[in-house]
């Protein structure tokens, strides 16, 4: 059940109702989502590693079950982005073992070094941003594996994942919709 009263006329589209309450802010969140999903420089697996780890931390039910490869086109259509405008996902999609084992990323065999760094980054960003900001050893590993542009991309994407997932979960929308 949503944590705000959703009128019956919006029962099938609760996100549209929230959009009507605060169109400037929600439309800005949608614009950021569109940019993140369509312009990310990260590999598909890196992107999904950050997104899903944040979904687990946020507790967002919709985000945890969301799969970029199959669900992004429907999401973009729901906010008026046509299929001809496309999405940009670099490389092959992860398999279900990849998604299932993200919580055990330190020991699971599915992840390469960059993917492990992305998951570690996502955890720090969401749970201990102050400590992560001053962890020189971590940042040395990040700089040796990623370009400055890729790090910036990861920061923006992860910030979006945190904001959108918490938005959905705190309002209870993750229990009534899957259009993240």
ROKELO-789376 format. One record per atom (N, C-alpha, C, O, CB): atom name; x, y, z. Coordinates in Angstrom, 2 decimals, padded with zeros to 5 digits. Glycine has a CB too. Layout:
BEGIN
CA:X:Y:Z
...
//
This chain:
BEGIN
N:000.84:-001.18:000.00
CA:000.00:000.00:000.00
C:000.88:001.25:000.00
O:001.89:001.31:000.70
CB:-000.95:000.00:001.21
N:000.49:002.21:-000.78
CA:001.25:003.46:-000.86
C:001.11:004.24:000.45
O:000.12:004.09:001.16
CB:000.76:004.32:-002.05
N:002.10:005.05:000.76
CA:002.09:005.85:001.97
C:001.43:007.21:001.78
O:001.39:008.01:002.71
CB:003.49:006.04:002.46
N:000.92:007.46:000.59
CA:000.07:008.61:000.34
C:-001.21:008.07:-000.30
O:-001.20:007.00:-000.91
CB:000.77:009.69:-000.60
N:-002.28:008.80:-000.15
CA:-003.56:008.36:-000.70
C:-003.54:008.54:-002.22
O:-003.39:009.65:-002.72
CB:-004.75:009.16:-000.07
N:-003.69:007.43:-002.92
CA:-003.73:007.46:-004.39
C:-005.20:007.40:-004.80
O:-005.88:006.42:-004.48
CB:-002.89:006.26:-005.03
N:-005.71:008.41:-005.48
CA:-007.11:008.37:-005.92
C:-007.37:007.17:-006.83
O:-006.49:006.73:-007.56
CB:-007.48:009.67:-006.65
N:-008.59:006.65:-006.77
CA:-008.96:005.50:-007.59
C:-008.68:005.75:-009.06
O:-008.32:004.82:-009.79
CB:-010.42:005.16:-007.39
N:-008.85:006.97:-009.51
CA:-008.62:007.28:-010.93
C:-007.15:007.09:-011.33
O:-006.84:007.02:-012.52
CB:-009.05:008.72:-011.22
N:-006.24:007.00:-010.35
CA:-004.82:006.78:-010.61
C:-004.34:005.41:-010.12
O:-003.14:005.16:-010.03
CB:-003.99:007.87:-009.95
N:-005.28:004.52:-009.81
CA:-004.90:003.21:-009.26
C:-003.95:002.45:-010.16
O:-003.06:001.75:-009.67
CB:-006.14:002.37:-009.01
N:-004.10:002.57:-011.47
CA:-003.23:001.87:-012.41
C:-001.95:002.63:-012.73
O:-001.00:002.06:-013.26
CB:-003.97:001.60:-013.68
N:-001.93:003.92:-012.40
CA:-000.76:004.76:-012.70
C:-000.41:005.67:-011.51
O:-000.47:006.89:-011.64
CB:-001.02:005.61:-013.96
N:-000.05:005.09:-010.37
CA:000.21:005.91:-009.19
C:001.37:006.89:-009.38
O:001.37:007.97:-008.79
CB:000.51:005.03:-008.02
N:002.33:006.54:-010.18
CA:003.45:007.45:-010.42
C:002.97:008.71:-011.16
O:003.49:009.80:-010.94
CB:004.56:006.75:-011.22
N:001.99:008.55:-012.02
CA:001.42:009.71:-012.71
C:000.73:010.64:-011.71
O:000.75:011.86:-011.87
CB:000.41:009.26:-013.80
N:000.11:010.06:-010.68
CA:-000.51:010.88:-009.65
C:000.55:011.69:-008.91
O:000.39:012.90:-008.71
CB:-001.32:010.00:-008.67
N:001.61:011.03:-008.50
CA:002.70:011.73:-007.80
C:003.27:012.81:-008.71
O:003.59:013.91:-008.25
CB:003.81:010.73:-007.37
N:003.41:012.51:-009.97
CA:003.90:013.50:-010.93
C:002.98:014.72:-010.96
O:003.46:015.85:-011.06
CB:004.00:012.88:-012.34
N:001.67:014.51:-010.86
CA:000.73:015.63:-010.88
C:000.83:016.49:-009.62
O:000.47:017.67:-009.65
CB:-000.70:015.11:-011.03
N:001.31:015.91:-008.52
CA:001.44:016.66:-007.27
C:002.62:017.62:-007.29
O:002.56:018.71:-006.72
CB:001.58:015.70:-006.10
N:003.68:017.22:-007.95
CA:004.90:018.02:-007.98
C:005.56:017.89:-009.35
O:006.66:017.33:-009.45
CB:005.87:017.59:-006.84
N:004.90:018.39:-010.39
CA:005.40:018.14:-011.74
C:006.82:018.61:-012.00
O:007.58:017.91:-012.67
CB:004.49:018.79:-012.72
N:007.21:019.76:-011.51
CA:008.55:020.26:-011.80
C:009.62:019.34:-011.22
O:010.59:019.01:-011.91
CB:008.73:021.67:-011.25
N:009.45:018.93:-009.98
CA:010.45:018.07:-009.35
C:010.43:016.66:-009.91
O:011.48:016.09:-010.21
CB:010.24:018.03:-007.86
N:009.25:016.08:-010.05
CA:009.16:014.71:-010.54
C:009.61:014.64:-012.00
O:010.29:013.69:-012.39
CB:007.73:014.16:-010.39
N:009.24:015.62:-012.80
CA:009.70:015.63:-014.19
C:011.22:015.76:-014.26
O:011.85:015.20:-015.16
CB:009.04:016.77:-014.97
N:011.81:016.50:-013.33
CA:013.27:016.60:-013.29
C:013.90:015.26:-012.92
O:014.93:014.89:-013.48
CB:013.71:017.68:-012.28
N:013.27:014.52:-012.00
CA:013.75:013.19:-011.66
C:013.65:012.27:-012.87
O:014.55:011.47:-013.14
CB:012.96:012.60:-010.47
N:012.53:012.37:-013.62
CA:012.37:011.58:-014.84
C:013.44:011.94:-015.88
O:013.96:011.06:-016.56
CB:010.97:011.78:-015.44
N:013.76:013.22:-015.98
CA:014.79:013.64:-016.95
C:016.15:013.07:-016.56
O:016.91:012.63:-017.42
CB:014.85:015.18:-017.03
N:016.45:013.09:-015.27
CA:017.71:012.50:-014.82
C:017.72:011.00:-015.10
O:018.73:010.47:-015.55
CB:017.94:012.76:-013.32
N:016.61:010.32:-014.85
CA:016.53:008.88:-015.14
C:016.80:008.62:-016.61
O:017.56:007.72:-016.95
CB:015.14:008.33:-014.75
N:016.18:009.39:-017.45
CA:016.36:009.21:-018.89
C:017.82:009.38:-019.28
O:018.37:008.59:-020.04
CB:015.47:010.21:-019.66
N:018.46:010.42:-018.74
CA:019.87:010.65:-019.05
C:020.74:009.51:-018.54
O:021.63:009.04:-019.26
CB:020.34:011.97:-018.43
N:020.50:009.05:-017.33
CA:021.30:007.97:-016.75
C:021.17:006.70:-017.58
O:022.17:006.05:-017.88
CB:020.88:007.71:-015.29
N:019.94:006.34:-017.94
CA:019.73:005.10:-018.69
C:020.15:005.20:-020.15
O:020.45:004.18:-020.78
CB:018.28:004.71:-018.61
N:020.17:006.39:-020.70
CA:020.47:006.52:-022.12
C:021.90:006.95:-022.39
O:022.37:006.79:-023.51
CB:019.53:007.49:-022.75
N:022.61:007.48:-021.41
CA:023.92:008.08:-021.67
C:025.07:007.48:-020.86
O:026.21:007.91:-021.04
CB:023.86:009.53:-021.41
N:024.81:006.53:-020.00
CA:025.87:006.01:-019.14
C:027.03:005.43:-019.95
O:026.82:004.74:-020.95
CB:025.31:004.96:-018.20
N:028.25:005.71:-019.49
CA:029.46:005.15:-020.09
C:029.82:003.79:-019.49
O:030.66:003.08:-020.03
CB:030.63:006.12:-019.91
N:029.19:003.45:-018.39
CA:029.50:002.19:-017.70
C:029.07:001.01:-018.55
O:028.18:001.13:-019.40
CB:028.83:002.15:-016.33
N:029.69:-000.14:-018.31
CA:029.20:-001.34:-018.97
C:027.84:-001.69:-018.40
O:027.49:-001.25:-017.30
CB:030.20:-002.53:-018.81
N:027.08:-002.46:-019.13
CA:025.76:-002.89:-018.65
C:025.88:-003.56:-017.29
O:025.09:-003.29:-016.39
CB:025.10:-003.84:-019.67
N:026.86:-004.44:-017.14
CA:027.05:-005.15:-015.88
C:027.45:-004.20:-014.74
O:026.96:-004.36:-013.62
CB:028.11:-006.25:-016.04
N:028.30:-003.23:-015.00
CA:028.68:-002.26:-013.97
C:027.48:-001.42:-013.56
O:027.24:-001.20:-012.38
CB:029.82:-001.35:-014.48
N:026.74:-000.98:-014.55
CA:025.54:-000.18:-014.32
C:024.56:-000.95:-013.43
O:024.06:-000.42:-012.44
CB:024.87:000.19:-015.66
N:024.30:-002.20:-013.80
CA:023.35:-003.02:-013.04
C:023.89:-003.37:-011.66
O:023.11:-003.48:-010.71
CB:023.02:-004.29:-013.80
N:025.19:-003.53:-011.53
CA:025.77:-003.82:-010.22
C:025.49:-002.68:-009.25
O:025.06:-002.91:-008.12
CB:027.28:-004.07:-010.34
N:025.73:-001.46:-009.69
CA:025.46:-000.30:-008.83
C:023.96:-000.17:-008.57
O:023.55:000.04:-007.43
CB:026.00:001.00:-009.47
N:023.16:-000.29:-009.61
CA:021.72:-000.10:-009.46
C:021.11:-001.11:-008.51
O:020.33:-000.75:-007.63
CB:021.04:-000.19:-010.82
N:021.46:-002.38:-008.68
CA:020.84:-003.42:-007.86
C:021.34:-003.37:-006.42
O:020.57:-003.61:-005.49
CB:021.11:-004.80:-008.45
N:022.63:-003.06:-006.21
CA:023.11:-002.96:-004.83
C:022.42:-001.82:-004.11
O:022.07:-001.95:-002.94
CB:024.64:-002.77:-004.79
N:022.22:-000.71:-004.80
CA:021.48:000.40:-004.20
C:020.03:-000.01:-003.93
O:019.48:000.35:-002.89
CB:021.52:001.64:-005.13
N:019.41:-000.74:-004.84
CA:018.04:-001.21:-004.63
C:017.94:-002.07:-003.37
O:016.98:-001.96:-002.60
CB:017.54:-002.01:-005.85
N:018.93:-002.93:-003.17
CA:018.95:-003.76:-001.96
C:019.08:-002.90:-000.71
O:018.37:-003.13:000.27
CB:020.10:-004.78:-002.02
N:019.96:-001.93:-000.74
CA:020.18:-001.05:000.41
C:018.94:-000.20:000.67
O:018.53:-000.04:001.82
CB:021.40:-000.14:000.18
N:018.34:000.34:-000.39
CA:017.14:001.17:-000.25
C:015.92:000.37:000.20
O:015.00:000.93:000.80
CB:016.84:001.86:-001.56
N:015.91:-000.91:-000.09
CA:014.73:-001.73:000.21
C:013.63:-001.59:-000.81
O:012.49:-001.99:-000.55
CB:014.21:-001.38:001.56
N:013.93:-001.02:-001.97
CA:012.91:-000.79:-002.99
C:012.58:-002.10:-003.71
O:013.41:-002.64:-004.45
CB:013.37:000.27:-004.01
N:011.37:-002.59:-003.50
CA:010.95:-003.86:-004.09
C:010.93:-003.79:-005.61
O:011.37:-004.73:-006.28
CB:009.57:-004.25:-003.58
N:010.43:-002.71:-006.15
CA:010.36:-002.57:-007.60
C:011.75:-002.52:-008.21
O:012.00:-003.15:-009.24
CB:009.58:-001.31:-007.99
N:012.65:-001.79:-007.59
CA:014.00:-001.64:-008.13
C:014.78:-002.95:-008.08
O:015.57:-003.24:-008.98
CB:014.76:-000.57:-007.36
N:014.56:-003.75:-007.03
CA:015.28:-005.03:-006.92
C:014.88:-005.99:-008.03
O:015.70:-006.76:-008.52
CB:015.01:-005.67:-005.56
N:013.62:-005.94:-008.42
CA:013.13:-006.86:-009.46
C:013.27:-006.31:-010.87
O:013.10:-007.04:-011.84
CB:011.68:-007.19:-009.20
N:013.59:-005.04:-010.99
CA:013.74:-004.35:-012.27
C:014.99:-004.86:-012.98
O:016.02:-005.06:-012.35
CB:013.81:-002.82:-012.07
N:014.90:-005.07:-014.28
CA:016.04:-005.47:-015.10
C:016.16:-004.47:-016.24
O:015.26:-004.35:-017.06
CB:015.89:-006.94:-015.63
N:017.26:-003.77:-016.29
CA:017.43:-002.70:-017.28
C:017.16:-003.17:-018.70
O:016.47:-002.49:-019.47
CB:018.82:-002.13:-017.20
N:017.70:-004.31:-019.05
CA:017.57:-004.77:-020.44
C:016.11:-004.93:-020.86
O:015.75:-004.55:-021.97
CB:018.30:-006.09:-020.62
N:015.29:-005.48:-019.99
CA:013.90:-005.75:-020.37
C:012.92:-004.69:-019.90
O:011.88:-004.51:-020.54
CB:013.49:-007.07:-019.81
N:013.21:-003.98:-018.81
CA:012.23:-003.07:-018.23
C:012.42:-001.60:-018.59
O:011.47:-000.82:-018.50
CB:012.26:-003.20:-016.76
N:013.62:-001.20:-019.01
CA:013.84:000.21:-019.34
C:012.98:000.69:-020.51
O:012.43:001.78:-020.43
CB:015.31:000.44:-019.66
N:012.86:-000.08:-021.59
CA:012.02:000.41:-022.68
C:010.58:000.74:-022.24
O:010.02:001.75:-022.66
CB:011.99:-000.61:-023.80
N:010.00:-000.10:-021.42
CA:008.63:000.16:-020.92
C:008.62:001.39:-020.01
O:007.70:002.20:-020.07
CB:008.08:-001.07:-020.16
N:009.65:001.51:-019.17
CA:009.74:002.68:-018.29
C:009.82:003.96:-019.13
O:009.07:004.91:-018.88
CB:010.97:002.58:-017.36
N:010.73:003.99:-020.11
CA:010.87:005.19:-020.94
C:009.58:005.51:-021.68
O:009.21:006.67:-021.81
CB:012.02:005.02:-021.94
N:008.88:004.48:-022.16
CA:007.59:004.70:-022.83
C:006.59:005.33:-021.86
O:005.79:006.17:-022.26
CB:007.04:003.37:-023.39
N:006.63:004.91:-020.58
CA:005.68:005.44:-019.60
C:005.88:006.92:-019.32
O:004.97:007.59:-018.84
CB:005.80:004.67:-018.31
N:007.09:007.44:-019.61
CA:007.32:008.87:-019.41
C:007.47:009.61:-020.74
O:008.00:010.72:-020.79
CB:008.58:009.08:-018.55
N:006.99:008.97:-021.82
CA:006.91:009.64:-023.11
C:008.13:009.54:-023.99
O:008.24:010.30:-024.96
CB:006.62:011.03:-022.88
N:009.06:008.64:-023.70
CA:010.24:008.47:-024.55
C:009.96:007.30:-025.49
O:009.73:006.17:-025.04
CB:011.54:008.21:-023.68
N:009.99:007.57:-026.77
CA:009.66:006.55:-027.76
C:010.78:005.55:-027.98
O:011.94:005.83:-027.66
CB:009.31:007.20:-029.05
N:010.44:004.38:-028.53
CA:011.44:003.34:-028.77
C:012.50:003.76:-029.78
O:013.61:003.24:-029.76
CB:010.77:002.08:-029.24
N:012.17:004.70:-030.65
CA:013.15:005.15:-031.63
C:014.27:005.97:-030.99
O:015.33:006.14:-031.58
CB:012.46:005.97:-032.71
N:014.03:006.48:-029.78
CA:015.04:007.26:-029.08
C:016.01:006.36:-028.33
O:017.11:006.79:-027.98
CB:014.38:008.23:-028.11
N:015.63:005.13:-028.10
CA:016.51:004.08:-027.58
C:017.10:004.31:-026.21
O:016.93:005.36:-025.59
CB:017.60:003.90:-028.50
N:017.79:003.29:-025.75
CA:018.54:003.34:-024.52
C:019.96:002.90:-024.84
O:020.22:002.31:-025.89
CB:017.90:002.43:-023.41
N:020.86:003.20:-023.96
CA:022.26:002.89:-024.20
C:022.76:001.99:-023.08
O:022.97:002.45:-021.96
CB:023.11:004.18:-024.31
N:022.95:000.72:-023.39
CA:023.50:-000.21:-022.43
C:024.72:-000.86:-023.08
O:024.59:-001.52:-024.11
CB:022.44:-001.29:-021.98
N:025.88:-000.68:-022.50
CA:027.14:-001.16:-023.06
C:027.38:-002.62:-022.70
O:027.59:-002.95:-021.54
CB:028.30:-000.30:-022.58
N:027.36:-003.47:-023.69
CA:027.71:-004.87:-023.47
C:026.54:-005.74:-023.10
O:025.40:-005.28:-023.03
CB:028.73:-004.96:-022.41
N:026.82:-007.01:-022.87
CA:025.75:-007.97:-022.60
C:025.11:-007.75:-021.23
O:025.73:-007.23:-020.31
CB:026.29:-009.39:-022.68
N:023.86:-008.15:-021.14
CA:023.13:-008.06:-019.87
C:023.61:-009.12:-018.90
O:024.04:-010.20:-019.32
CB:021.60:-008.20:-020.11
N:023.56:-008.84:-017.63
CA:023.90:-009.85:-016.64
C:022.87:-010.98:-016.62
O:021.72:-010.80:-017.01
CB:024.01:-009.22:-015.24
N:023.31:-012.15:-016.15
CA:022.36:-013.24:-015.97
C:021.78:-013.16:-014.55
O:022.20:-012.32:-013.75
CB:023.04:-014.64:-016.22
N:020.84:-014.04:-014.25
CA:020.18:-013.97:-012.94
C:021.12:-014.29:-011.79
O:020.91:-013.78:-010.68
CB:019.01:-014.92:-012.92
N:022.14:-015.11:-012.00
CA:023.11:-015.38:-010.93
C:023.83:-014.09:-010.53
O:024.11:-013.87:-009.35
CB:024.14:-016.45:-011.37
N:024.12:-013.25:-011.50
CA:024.75:-011.95:-011.24
C:023.88:-011.14:-010.29
O:024.39:-010.60:-009.30
CB:024.98:-011.18:-012.57
N:022.59:-011.05:-010.58
CA:021.67:-010.28:-009.73
C:021.52:-010.92:-008.35
O:021.55:-010.23:-007.33
CB:020.29:-010.16:-010.41
N:021.37:-012.22:-008.33
CA:021.12:-012.96:-007.08
C:022.26:-012.78:-006.09
O:022.03:-012.67:-004.89
CB:020.90:-014.45:-007.38
N:023.50:-012.76:-006.59
CA:024.66:-012.80:-005.71
C:025.28:-011.45:-005.41
O:026.34:-011.40:-004.78
CB:025.69:-013.67:-006.31
N:024.68:-010.38:-005.82
CA:025.28:-009.06:-005.58
C:025.51:-008.80:-004.10
O:026.52:-008.21:-003.73
CB:024.40:-007.95:-006.17
N:024.61:-009.22:-003.26
CA:024.79:-009.01:-001.82
C:026.05:-009.72:-001.30
O:026.64:-009.30:-000.31
CB:023.55:-009.50:-001.06
N:026.46:-010.78:-001.97
CA:027.66:-011.54:-001.58
C:028.81:-011.27:-002.55
O:029.59:-012.17:-002.86
CB:027.36:-013.06:-001.53
N:028.92:-010.06:-003.03
CA:029.85:-009.71:-004.09
C:031.31:-009.97:-003.75
O:032.12:-010.21:-004.64
CB:029.68:-008.27:-004.44
N:031.64:-009.92:-002.48
CA:033.06:-010.13:-002.11
C:033.53:-011.55:-002.40
O:034.71:-011.76:-002.70
CB:033.27:-009.81:-000.63
N:032.64:-012.52:-002.33
CA:033.03:-013.92:-002.50
C:032.41:-014.59:-003.72
O:032.91:-015.62:-004.17
CB:032.65:-014.70:-001.27
N:031.35:-014.03:-004.26
CA:030.71:-014.64:-005.44
C:031.65:-014.57:-006.64
O:032.37:-013.58:-006.81
CB:029.37:-013.93:-005.76
N:031.67:-015.60:-007.48
CA:032.63:-015.66:-008.58
C:032.23:-014.88:-009.83
O:032.99:-014.86:-010.80
CB:032.84:-017.07:-008.96
N:031.08:-014.25:-009.85
CA:030.53:-013.66:-011.07
C:031.10:-012.29:-011.45
O:030.82:-011.80:-012.54
CB:029.06:-013.53:-010.93
N:031.88:-011.68:-010.59
CA:032.22:-010.27:-010.77
C:033.70:-010.07:-011.05
O:034.56:-010.70:-010.43
CB:031.83:-009.48:-009.56
N:033.98:-009.18:-012.00
CA:035.37:-008.81:-012.25
C:035.76:-007.68:-011.30
O:034.94:-007.21:-010.52
CB:035.59:-008.40:-013.74
N:037.00:-007.24:-011.37
CA:037.49:-006.23:-010.42
C:036.72:-004.91:-010.53
O:036.38:-004.31:-009.51
CB:038.97:-005.98:-010.65
N:036.45:-004.46:-011.73
CA:035.69:-003.21:-011.89
C:034.29:-003.34:-011.31
O:033.81:-002.42:-010.65
CB:035.61:-002.81:-013.37
N:033.64:-004.46:-011.55
CA:032.29:-004.66:-011.01
C:032.31:-004.68:-009.49
O:031.42:-004.13:-008.85
CB:031.68:-005.97:-011.54
N:033.33:-005.31:-008.91
CA:033.46:-005.32:-007.44
C:033.68:-003.90:-006.91
O:033.11:-003.53:-005.88
CB:034.64:-006.24:-007.01
N:034.49:-003.11:-007.60
CA:034.69:-001.72:-007.19
C:033.40:-000.92:-007.29
O:033.12:-000.10:-006.42
CB:035.77:-001.07:-008.05
N:032.61:-001.16:-008.32
CA:031.33:-000.46:-008.47
C:030.40:-000.80:-007.31
O:029.75:000.09:-006.75
CB:030.66:-000.83:-009.82
N:030.33:-002.06:-006.95
CA:029.45:-002.47:-005.85
C:029.97:-001.89:-004.53
O:029.18:-001.39:-003.72
CB:029.36:-004.01:-005.75
N:031.27:-001.94:-004.32
CA:031.85:-001.34:-003.12
C:031.56:000.16:-003.07
O:031.21:000.71:-002.02
CB:033.38:-001.59:-003.07
N:031.70:000.82:-004.22
CA:031.39:002.24:-004.30
C:029.92:002.50:-003.94
O:029.62:003.39:-003.15
CB:031.69:002.78:-005.71
N:029.01:001.72:-004.53
CA:027.58:001.91:-004.28
C:027.26:001.76:-002.80
O:026.50:002.56:-002.25
CB:026.76:000.91:-005.10
N:027.84:000.76:-002.16
CA:027.61:000.57:-000.72
C:028.11:001.77:000.08
O:027.40:002.29:000.94
CB:028.31:-000.71:-000.22
N:029.31:002.22:-000.22
CA:029.86:003.36:000.49
C:029.06:004.62:000.25
O:028.80:005.39:001.18
CB:031.29:003.59:000.10
N:028.67:004.84:-000.99
CA:027.89:006.03:-001.36
C:026.58:006.06:-000.57
O:026.19:007.10:-000.05
CB:027.60:006.04:-002.88
N:025.91:004.91:-000.47
CA:024.60:004.85:000.18
C:024.68:004.80:001.70
O:023.83:005.35:002.38
CB:023.84:003.66:-000.32
N:025.70:004.13:002.23
CA:025.73:003.85:003.66
C:026.74:004.68:004.46
O:026.48:005.02:005.62
CB:026.03:002.42:003.87
N:027.87:005.01:003.85
CA:028.93:005.73:004.58
C:029.62:006.74:003.67
O:030.83:006.65:003.44
CB:029.95:004.73:005.14
N:028.87:007.69:003.16
CA:029.48:008.60:002.18
C:030.63:009.43:002.74
O:031.58:009.73:002.02
CB:028.43:009.52:001.64
N:030.56:009.80:004.01
CA:031.65:010.61:004.56
C:032.93:009.80:004.64
O:033.99:010.28:004.26
CB:031.27:011.13:005.95
N:032.83:008.56:005.12
CA:034.02:007.71:005.21
C:034.57:007.43:003.80
O:035.78:007.47:003.59
CB:033.70:006.38:005.94
N:033.68:007.14:002.86
CA:034.14:006.84:001.50
C:034.85:008.03:000.87
O:035.84:007.87:000.17
CB:032.96:006.41:000.63
N:034.35:009.21:001.12
CA:034.96:010.41:000.55
C:036.40:010.63:000.95
O:037.15:011.29:000.23
CB:034.16:011.60:000.93
N:036.80:010.08:002.11
CA:038.16:010.27:002.61
C:039.02:009.01:002.55
O:040.13:008.99:003.09
CB:038.11:010.76:004.02
N:038.53:007.96:001.91
CA:039.26:006.69:001.85
C:040.23:006.71:000.68
O:039.89:006.31:-000.44
CB:038.26:005.49:001.73
N:041.46:007.17:000.94
CA:042.46:007.32:-000.12
C:042.80:006.01:-000.81
O:042.99:005.97:-002.02
CB:043.72:007.93:000.45
N:042.86:004.92:-000.04
CA:043.19:003.61:-000.64
C:042.10:003.20:-001.62
O:042.39:002.70:-002.70
CB:043.36:002.54:000.46
N:040.84:003.40:-001.24
CA:039.73:003.07:-002.14
C:039.83:003.91:-003.40
O:039.70:003.38:-004.51
CB:038.37:003.29:-001.44
N:040.05:005.22:-003.25
CA:040.09:006.09:-004.43
C:041.29:005.81:-005.32
O:041.22:006.01:-006.54
CB:040.11:007.55:-004.00
N:042.37:005.35:-004.75
CA:043.52:004.94:-005.58
C:043.13:003.75:-006.43
O:043.48:003.69:-007.61
CB:044.75:004.60:-004.70
N:042.40:002.79:-005.85
CA:041.93:001.64:-006.64
C:040.94:002.08:-007.71
O:040.98:001.58:-008.83
CB:041.28:000.58:-005.71
N:040.05:003.00:-007.37
CA:039.08:003.50:-008.36
C:039.79:004.19:-009.52
O:039.48:003.94:-010.68
CB:038.08:004.48:-007.69
N:040.75:005.06:-009.20
CA:041.46:005.79:-010.25
C:042.30:004.87:-011.13
O:042.54:005.18:-012.30
CB:042.35:006.86:-009.63
N:042.75:003.76:-010.58
CA:043.54:002.84:-011.40
C:042.65:001.99:-012.31
O:043.14:001.43:-013.29
CB:044.38:001.93:-010.51
N:041.37:001.89:-011.99
CA:040.47:001.05:-012.78
C:039.53:001.84:-013.70
O:039.07:001.32:-014.71
CB:039.64:000.19:-011.87
N:039.25:003.09:-013.34
CA:038.27:003.90:-014.07
C:038.86:005.24:-014.46
O:039.72:005.79:-013.77
CB:037.00:004.11:-013.22
N:038.39:005.77:-015.58
CA:038.77:007.14:-015.97
C:037.99:008.12:-015.11
O:037.01:007.76:-014.46
CB:038.49:007.39:-017.50
N:038.43:009.37:-015.11
CA:037.69:010.41:-014.39
C:036.26:010.51:-014.89
O:035.33:010.69:-014.09
CB:038.40:011.77:-014.53
N:036.06:010.41:-016.20
CA:034.71:010.49:-016.77
C:033.84:009.33:-016.29
O:032.67:009.51:-015.98
CB:034.78:010.51:-018.30
N:034.42:008.13:-016.22
CA:033.66:006.97:-015.75
C:033.30:007.12:-014.27
O:032.21:006.74:-013.85
CB:034.46:005.68:-015.98
N:034.22:007.66:-013.48
CA:033.94:007.88:-012.05
C:032.80:008.89:-011.90
O:031.89:008.69:-011.11
CB:035.21:008.37:-011.30
N:032.87:009.97:-012.66
CA:031.80:010.98:-012.61
C:030.46:010.36:-013.01
O:029.44:010.60:-012.37
CB:032.13:012.17:-013.53
N:030.48:009.57:-014.07
CA:029.28:008.88:-014.53
C:028.71:007.99:-013.43
O:027.51:008.01:-013.17
CB:029.59:008.03:-015.79
N:029.58:007.23:-012.77
CA:029.15:006.34:-011.70
C:028.54:007.12:-010.54
O:027.54:006.70:-009.97
CB:030.33:005.51:-011.20
N:029.13:008.25:-010.18
CA:028.61:009.08:-009.10
C:027.20:009.59:-009.44
O:026.30:009.51:-008.61
CB:029.56:010.26:-008.82
N:027.03:010.09:-010.64
CA:025.71:010.62:-011.04
C:024.67:009.49:-011.09
O:023.57:009.64:-010.56
CB:025.79:011.32:-012.42
N:025.03:008.37:-011.71
CA:024.08:007.25:-011.80
C:023.72:006.73:-010.41
O:022.55:006.48:-010.13
CB:024.68:006.11:-012.64
N:024.71:006.57:-009.56
CA:024.44:006.05:-008.21
C:023.59:007.04:-007.41
O:022.70:006.63:-006.67
CB:025.75:005.75:-007.47
N:023.87:008.31:-007.57
CA:023.03:009.32:-006.91
C:021.58:009.22:-007.36
O:020.66:009.32:-006.55
CB:023.56:010.73:-007.20
N:021.38:009.02:-008.65
CA:020.02:008.83:-009.16
C:019.39:007.57:-008.55
O:018.24:007.60:-008.11
CB:020.02:008.74:-010.70
N:020.14:006.46:-008.53
CA:019.58:005.21:-008.00
C:019.16:005.37:-006.54
O:018.10:004.89:-006.15
CB:020.61:004.07:-008.13
N:019.99:006.04:-005.75
CA:019.65:006.28:-004.35
C:018.38:007.12:-004.26
O:017.44:006.78:-003.55
CB:020.82:006.97:-003.61
N:018.36:008.24:-004.99
CA:017.21:009.15:-004.91
C:015.92:008.49:-005.38
O:014.91:008.55:-004.68
CB:017.48:010.40:-005.74
N:015.94:007.86:-006.54
CA:014.72:007.28:-007.10
C:014.24:006.10:-006.26
O:013.04:005.98:-006.00
CB:014.96:006.82:-008.54
N:015.15:005.24:-005.83
CA:014.75:004.10:-005.02
C:014.16:004.51:-003.69
O:013.17:003.93:-003.24
CB:015.92:003.19:-004.79
N:014.76:005.50:-003.06
CA:014.22:005.97:-001.78
C:012.90:006.70:-001.98
O:011.99:006.57:-001.16
CB:015.22:006.89:-001.06
N:012.79:007.45:-003.04
CA:011.53:008.10:-003.40
C:010.42:007.05:-003.52
O:009.35:007.19:-002.92
CB:011.68:008.89:-004.74
N:010.69:006.00:-004.30
CA:009.70:004.94:-004.51
C:009.38:004.20:-003.21
O:008.22:003.98:-002.90
CB:010.20:003.94:-005.56
N:010.41:003.84:-002.45
CA:010.21:003.02:-001.26
C:009.55:003.81:-000.13
O:008.62:003.31:000.51
CB:011.55:002.46:-000.79
N:010.03:005.01:000.13
CA:009.49:005.79:001.24
C:008.02:006.14:001.00
O:007.23:006.14:001.95
CB:010.30:007.08:001.43
N:007.64:006.42:-000.24
CA:006.23:006.68:-000.54
C:005.41:005.40:-000.66
O:004.18:005.47:-000.79
CB:006.12:007.48:-001.83
N:006.06:004.25:-000.62
CA:005.35:002.98:-000.75
C:004.95:002.67:-002.17
O:004.15:001.77:-002.41
CB:004.13:002.99:000.12
N:005.48:003.42:-003.12
CA:005.13:003.21:-004.52
C:005.74:001.93:-005.07
O:005.26:001.38:-006.06
CB:005.58:004.39:-005.36
N:006.81:001.45:-004.43
CA:007.42:000.21:-004.89
C:006.51:-001.00:-004.66
O:006.73:-002.08:-005.21
CB:008.77:-000.01:-004.18
N:005.49:-000.82:-003.85
CA:004.54:-001.89:-003.58
C:003.33:-001.84:-004.51
O:002.54:-002.78:-004.56
CB:004.09:-001.82:-002.13
N:003.18:-000.74:-005.22
CA:001.99:-000.58:-006.07
C:002.31:-000.35:-007.54
O:001.40:-000.31:-008.36
CB:001.16:000.56:-005.57
N:003.60:-000.19:-007.89
CA:003.97:000.03:-009.27
C:005.36:-000.52:-009.53
O:006.16:-000.68:-008.61
CB:003.91:001.52:-009.62
N:005.65:-000.80:-010.78
CA:007.02:-001.21:-011.11
C:007.62:-000.28:-012.15
O:008.67:-000.59:-012.71
CB:007.04:-002.65:-011.62
N:006.98:000.84:-012.41
CA:007.51:001.81:-013.39
C:008.46:002.74:-012.69
O:008.10:003.86:-012.34
CB:006.36:002.61:-014.08
N:009.70:002.29:-012.49
CA:010.69:003.11:-011.80
C:011.34:004.06:-012.80
O:012.21:004.84:-012.42
CB:011.77:002.22:-011.11
//
